[in-house]
Amino acid sequence: MFDKELYQEFVFCSYLLKLLPPTSGEPIDLEGKLKLEFYKL
């Protein structure tokens, strides 16, 4: 019972969480920090 896609999303979100600032008062600029390699509808 291993969901590979769910695990990949978990890894991505846990990495993204480290890039976000602890306060949400200002807009977040992720330009140059993330690269979209694959996009699936």
Number of C-alpha atoms within 10 A of each C-alpha: 3 6 7 9 9 10 11 11 11 12 12 11 12 11 11 13 11 9 14 12 11 8 6 8 7 7 7 10 9 11 7 6 8 9 8 5 5 5 5 3 2
